[in-house]
Amino acid sequence: MIVRRVGPLSLAKLLGAMYGVLGLIAGCIFALMSVVGAGFGAMAGGDEALPAWVAGLLGVGAVFFLPLFYGGMGFVAGAISGLLYNVFAQMIGGIVVELE
């Protein structure tokens, strides 16, 4: 069986969702690191350290912003990839898949 065509919107939705989940994971890691960093900065007591509430705000912002950003970029990349696959599959053939 040969995959001759891919629905660009279908691929865009799939990659958008997958990258959105990856963005959520990255946002959680960023939030954790910013809170830990704020704690260490507060313990060091330096004047140049960010206030703890700023680090918390950055961390919470990352949990909301990164999934949206990653998901949006995944959607765009999926749409472009689907369109390019269709163009190249017409010229040189599609991907051969063996199913049982």
Number of C-alpha atoms within 10 A of each C-alpha: 9 11 13 16 17 17 13 21 16 14 21 23 18 17 22 25 19 16 22 22 17 16 22 21 15 17 22 19 14 19 21 17 15 21 20 15 17 20 15 13 17 15 10 10 10 9 9 7 15 13 13 17 11 13 21 19 14 16 21 18 14 22 21 14 16 22 24 19 17 22 25 19 17 22 25 19 17 22 23 15 16 19 18 14 21 18 15 13 17 12 9 9 15 18 13 10 8 7 5 2
